[in-house]
Amino acid sequence: MKKKITYAAVAALSALAITGTAQAAWPDRAITIVVPFPAGGGTDTFARPLAQQLGEQLGQSVVVDNRGGAGGTLGAGVASRAAPDGYTFFMGGAHHVVAPSIYKKLSYDIQKDFEPVAMLAQPPQVIVVNPTKLPVKTVKELVEHAKSNPGSVNFGSAGVGSTHHLAGELFALKSGVELTHVPYQGAGPMLTGLITGQVDLAFDGLGSSASHIRAGTIRPLAVAAAKRSPSLPDVPTVAEAGIPDYEVSTWYAMWAPKGTPQDVVNKMASEITKALNAPKVKELWLSNGSATPNLTGADFGKFVDSEIVRWAGVVKESGVQKQ
């Protein structure tokens, strides 16, 4: 009997050693980050530099896979069905805590089908206009113009249920104006529509708008944050511009498919923290209006839960219909 127990113990220890070695070797091949929006949008602004930095740290390629469509929900569904082996991650964000209140049926559950890894960036939203199509320079002028021309002013978004969409609805609600919503298949196409004059204005994440603001192709009216952005010190907050209690950020974050080994999730969270504190990444984040977040694992999961509740209230108050 003792011999059997000894053999069993040795076998168990051997198996544990093999498993531990396999897990310790992660990653031993390329990692894919599913980005649920087309290339060129706000998510890409942060995803690609982060992927490059993670690749350097991990010694493996980290590939961005753009899967746009349905306000970011198509790519989320694809990621939720990926093998939970530590080689596929999902980069979503604020859009995905709004989606449960907007869509009657989703192919995934952001709380049940994913493991929260870490927040990646949290740039505030900025109200931007096409300076030729809508020649207003302040929020006050925008409100006056919209009230004088009810229904004639339109705004673009990254899709129905995106934070761009809800930010516009919330602005209309708080300012008492009527705006027409024009959804696009992502922030990149939306910005193209704004720059070419297909739409008048947008409520966009500063991360994707910053370079176009610096180029002068779009004009910022106000930042939807508690204080001014260091990257746009001369642009007032929406509260300073006359509309209180209006703060919206387009945050981005990383999840893993449910069932991904916890040690891999923890390792990725640790590597993300390291990457976000790399000097070149910190500098790029600041230039795009985002501080360096420090929110990982269960704490990030609690934040997601609270945001789902918060945006459900906004959807209900604004009267946006479920899709």
N, C-alpha and C positions, 0 to 999 in steps of 0.2 A: 504493500500500500504506500509506504514511504517513497519507494522508487517511482511509482506512478505520479504521485504528487510532485516529486522533484522534476520529473520529465515534463509534466504539465506546466509547472512554474517556469522552467527553462524555455518552453515553447512560447508561453505568454510573454515572457520578457524579450524573447527574440522578435516576436511580432511587433511588440511595442517599440523596440529599437528600430525596426525596419520602417514602421509608420512615422516615427519621430524623424528619421533621416529623410524620408520622402517629403514631410512637411517643412523640414528645415531647409530643403533644397529649393523651395519656392522663391522666386519663379525660375523655371528652367526652360521656358519658351516665351514667345510673345504674348503680351496682354492686350486685350481689346477694351476700349472705353466706348460704349454706345452713347452717342450724342443725339437726342431725339429732334434735332432741328437741322435745317440745311446749313451748309458751310457759309461763313461770312457773318453770322449773327453773334449776339452777345455770348452765347454759350461757347462758341468757337474761340472767341477772344481770350477766354481763360483756359479752355480745354487743351488747345494745342501747345502753348508754352508749358503748361503743367505736365502734359504727356511727355514732352521732351526732357524736362527736368527729372521726372520719375524714371524715365528710361536710363538716364545717366546714372542715377542712384542705384537702380536695381540691376543694371547690366544686361537688360533685355529690351527689345523694342516694345514701345507702348503705342498702339495704333488707335487713332480716332476714327470711329465708324459712324458717319452721319446717316441717321434714319429719320428724316423729317416727315411730317404729316399729322393731321388731326390735332393741332395745337400741342404737339409734343407727346401725345398719348400713344401714337403708333409705335414709336421707338421704345417707349417704356414697356409696352406689351412684349416687344421682341426681346428686350433685356430680361424681363421677368421669366421668360421661358428658356433662357440660356442655362447651360450646365453649370451647377454651383461648384465649380472646381477651382475657383480662384483666378481664372484667366479671362473672365468677362466681368466688367463693372459698368455701372450706369451713371451717367452724369446728367442729372435732372436739376430741378430747382423749384422756385416759387410757383411756377406754372402747375406743378404736380400736386401741390396742396390745395390749389383752386379747383382742379379737375373733378374731384369727387362731388363737388356741389354743382358743377356745370353739366356733366354728362350723365345721362340716365343709366348708361351701361358702359363699363370699362372692361378691357380684357385682362386687367391686372388690379391689384390692390397695393398701393404704395406702402401701407402699413404691414400687410400680411405677407406679401410676396418678395420683400426686400429686407436686407440687413442694413441699417444705417451705418455709414462709415465715417464721413466727415463733411463739414461745410467747407467750401473752397473759396468763395468770394461773396461779398455782399455790397455791390455798388448800388447807390441810390438811383431811383428813376429821375429823369429830367424831362421837362416839357420842352419839346423842340418843334419848330415850325419851318416850313419852306419859306425863306425870306422874300421870295418873289411872288409866290401864290398867295401868301397870307402875310402882308407887310405890317405885322404888329411887333412891338418890341418889349411889351410887358404883359403880365398876366391880366392886369386891369384892362388893357387895350383888347386883349383876346376875349375877355368876358363881355365887354361892351360891344365888340363886333359880332359875337355869337348871339347876343340878345337882340341886336338890331337886324340880324339875318337868321332867324330861327330855322334850324334844320339844314342850313346851307353849308355849315362848316363840318368837315369830316375828319376823322382820325384813323390812322392805320394801327394795326396790331399784329402780333405774331400768330394770331389765330383765336378763334372763339374760346373763351375761358382762360386765355393767357393773362399774365399780370398786366401786360400792356392794355388789354381789353378792359379788365376790371378797374385799372387805374383811371382809364378814361371815363368809365361809368361813374366812378366815385367822384371824379372831378366835376362832372356834369351835375351830379346830385348836390354836391356841396356849394357849387357856384350858381346853381339855378339856370344853367344854360341847356340847350338842346344840341347834341352832337350826333352825327351819323357815323356808325362804326363800319370800317372796311377791313375785314380780316385777310391776312396773307398767310402763306405757308412758312412762317418763320420770320425772325427779326431781320435777317439779311434781305429777303425780298421786300419786307416792309420799308426798310431804310432806302432801298432803291426806289420804291414808290414815292417816298417822301422827297428824296432828292430830285427826282424827275417831275415832281408836281402832280402825281396821280392822287395824292392826299395832301391835306393842308397841314396837319400836325400829327405828332405822335407822343406817347408817354413811354419813353424808352429807357432801358438800363443805360447808365452812363458808360458802362464798359464798351458797348457797341457804338454809342453815339460820339464818344470823345474825339476820335480821329476826324470825324466829319465836322464836328464843331470847330476843331482847330483849323480845318481846311476852309471853313467859311461856307460850306455848302448847306448847312442847316444852322438855325439860330436858336440858342437856348433862352428860355424865358425864366425858368425857375427850377430849383432842385427840390425833389420831394423828400427832404430829410430834415432832421431836427436842427442841423447847423449846415453852414455852407461847406461845399466840397473844396479841399485844398487844391484840387486840380482845376477848379473853376471859381476862384475866390471872389470874382466880381459878379457872379450870378447869385441872386437872392434865393432864399428858400421860399417855398410856396406860402408858408405862414407869413414871412416878411412881405410877400407880395399881396397879402390880404385875405388868404383863405386858411384859417387855422385847422389844426388836427388833420392835416393831410400829409401822411408819410408813407411812402411805398418804396421798397427795395426789391430789386430783381436778383435775389440771391441764387447761388449755384452750389450744388453739393454732389457727393458721391455715395452711391449705394452699391451693394453686392446682391446677387440673386439669393433668395432664402435658401439656407442649407450650406452656404459657403463656409468652410471650416473657420471657426472663430479665431484661431491663431493667424490665419491668413488675413481676415478682416482687421484684426489688431495690428498686424504688420503693415498693411496698406495704410491704415490710419496714422501710424507712426511715420511712415515714409512721406505721407502727404504733409504732415506737420513740418517735417524736415524740409520738404520742397518749398512750402510756402514761406519759409524763413530764409531761403537762399537769396542773397542780395539782388540778383538780377530779376527774380520773380517778384520780390517785394517792391522793387522799383517800378516794374511793369504794372503791378496791381494798383499802386498809388497813382500812376499816370492815368489809369482807367477808373479812378474814383473809388477804389475799394481798399479798405484796410485789410490786414491779415487776420482772418478769423481763427479762433481757437476753440472749436466745438466739434467733438468727436463722439463716436459710439453711442451709448445710451443717452447721454446728454443731448446729442444732436437729435436722437429719436424723439425725445420729449419736446424739443422745439418743433419738430415736424407735426406732432400731435396737436400742439397749441395753435399752429398756423392753419391747420385744417379747420379748426373751430372758428378761428378769427375770420377767415375768408368765406366760410359758410354764412356768417352774419352779413358780410358785405354783399354777397350774391343775393341774399334774401331782401336786404334793404334796397338794393338797386333795381330789383325786379327783373334781372336777366333770366331769360327762359332757359330751361334745361334742353340740351341737344339730344 
